[in-house]
Amino acid sequence: MDNASFVDLVGLNELPAKGFVVREHGELQILIAQFKGDVFAVENLCSHAFERFDEGRLRGFRLMCPLHGACFDIRSGSAMGLPATGPIRSFGVRVEDGRVLVDLGDATRPESP
């Protein structure tokens, strides 16, 4: 992986045990969550109604949109529940020296069904 594509966005100690934080990089908003010792990053934008997840909920690996309840897997960005059928972008993550680095050069958008 190219080190130049990793961006330092948040300290590991800033991530809540349950829930998430949102950080901006340019015009991109990235939702960062920690679950069972792993850290994940997805775009902060629902693929169904293009609503932000800021007021949404995280239950396990399920990220729920506050507008219509669409659900996404924070590990991959894949849609897990209607009304969403398309994925959200997910990003590679690594933790170094207590900082969460997100790979913005390797954003993936799984294929829609």
C-alpha positions as CSV (number, residue, x, y, z in Angstrom):
1,M,0.0,0.0,0.0
2,D,1.2,3.5,-0.8
3,N,1.9,5.4,2.4
4,A,1.0,8.6,0.5
5,S,-2.6,7.6,0.3
6,F,-3.1,7.2,4.1
7,V,-4.4,10.2,5.9
8,D,-4.3,10.7,9.7
9,L,-7.8,11.5,10.7
10,V,-8.3,10.7,14.4
11,G,-6.7,9.4,17.5
12,L,-7.7,5.9,18.5
13,N,-8.5,7.2,22.0
14,E,-11.1,9.6,20.4
15,L,-13.2,6.8,19.1
16,P,-16.2,5.9,21.3
17,A,-16.5,2.3,22.5
18,K,-20.0,2.3,20.8
19,G,-20.8,4.7,18.0
20,F,-18.6,6.6,15.6
21,V,-16.9,9.9,14.8
22,V,-17.1,11.8,11.5
23,R,-14.0,13.6,10.1
24,E,-13.6,15.6,6.9
25,H,-10.8,15.5,4.4
26,G,-11.4,18.0,1.6
27,E,-15.0,17.6,0.6
28,L,-15.2,14.0,1.7
29,Q,-16.8,13.1,5.0
30,I,-15.6,9.9,6.6
31,L,-17.3,7.9,9.3
32,I,-14.8,6.1,11.6
33,A,-16.0,3.4,14.0
34,Q,-14.4,0.9,16.3
35,F,-16.0,-2.5,17.1
36,K,-14.4,-5.4,19.0
37,G,-10.9,-4.0,18.6
38,D,-11.1,-3.4,14.8
39,V,-11.4,0.1,13.2
40,F,-13.5,0.7,10.1
41,A,-14.0,3.7,7.8
42,V,-16.9,4.4,5.3
43,E,-18.2,7.5,3.6
44,N,-20.6,9.4,5.6
45,L,-23.4,9.3,3.0
46,C,-26.3,6.9,2.6
47,S,-26.5,5.4,-0.9
48,H,-30.3,5.4,-0.7
49,A,-31.3,9.0,0.0
50,F,-27.9,10.6,0.3
51,E,-28.5,11.5,3.9
52,R,-25.5,11.8,6.3
53,F,-25.2,9.2,9.1
54,D,-24.4,11.8,11.8
55,E,-27.6,11.1,13.6
56,G,-27.7,7.4,12.7
57,R,-27.0,4.4,14.9
58,L,-24.4,1.8,15.0
59,R,-25.4,-1.7,16.3
60,G,-22.5,-4.1,16.0
61,F,-21.3,-3.9,12.4
62,R,-24.7,-2.4,11.2
63,L,-24.8,1.3,10.4
64,M,-28.3,2.6,10.2
65,C,-29.3,5.7,8.3
66,P,-31.5,8.1,10.4
67,L,-33.8,9.0,7.5
68,H,-35.3,5.7,6.3
69,G,-33.4,3.1,8.4
70,A,-31.3,1.7,5.5
71,C,-28.5,-0.5,7.0
72,F,-24.9,-1.0,5.9
73,D,-22.0,-3.2,7.0
74,I,-19.2,-0.9,8.2
75,R,-16.7,-3.6,7.4
76,S,-17.4,-3.5,3.6
77,G,-19.9,-0.8,2.9
78,S,-22.4,-3.3,1.5
79,A,-26.1,-2.7,1.9
80,M,-27.7,-4.9,4.6
81,G,-31.3,-3.7,4.6
82,L,-33.9,-2.0,2.6
83,P,-34.6,0.6,1.4
84,A,-30.9,0.7,0.4
85,T,-29.8,-1.7,-2.3
86,G,-26.5,-0.1,-3.2
87,P,-23.3,0.0,-1.2
88,I,-21.5,2.9,0.4
89,R,-17.8,3.6,-0.1
90,S,-15.4,1.9,2.3
91,F,-11.8,2.7,3.0
92,G,-8.8,0.7,4.2
93,V,-7.6,1.6,7.8
94,R,-4.5,1.1,9.8
95,V,-3.6,2.2,13.3
96,E,-0.1,3.5,14.0
97,D,1.2,5.1,17.2
98,G,-2.4,5.5,18.5
99,R,-3.6,7.3,15.3
100,V,-6.2,6.1,12.8
101,L,-4.9,6.3,9.3
102,V,-7.5,6.0,6.5
103,D,-6.5,5.0,2.9
104,L,-8.3,7.6,0.8
105,G,-6.4,6.4,-2.3
106,D,-8.0,3.0,-2.2
107,A,-11.7,3.8,-1.7
108,T,-13.9,0.9,-2.8
109,R,-17.5,0.9,-3.9
110,P,-18.8,-2.6,-4.1
111,E,-20.9,-3.3,-7.2
112,S,-24.6,-2.7,-6.8
113,P,-26.9,-5.7,-7.4
